[in-house]
Amino acid sequence: MAAQSALTTVKAGDELRVALELNNPATRLALQVQTDDYHRVGWAPRYLIEDLNQAIDESPDAVCAKVVKVNPAPAPANQRILVELTGRLPDGHSLMSSSDFQLLVR
């Protein structure tokens, strides 16, 4: 089943898998979102990767994904499903605290 086909079979409430992709050509590290039978339906936003990686390092089973809403065609593939990611961050880690989120102007 191709990724496009996988997008047509998911429905709200479906549990999804998350998988670290260590050799992504665009970002090196990425987080894939997959169906139960391992077909990729997309990626987590780049700006969340560092935080999600920290959560996975702390407790690999604690990061979960679930389909919240499915937008029917003709919505573009990258806007077809809304996914909720949940997990637990390590103690002392603050969300969005990397240099990517520092103020540009004070």
Buried (B, 14 or more C-beta within 10 A) or exposed (E): EEEEEBBEEBEEEBEBBBEBBEEBEEEEBBBBBBBEEEBBBBBBEBEBBBBBBBBBEBEEEEBEBBBEEBEEEEEEEEEBBEBEBEBEBEEEBEEEEEEEEEEEEE
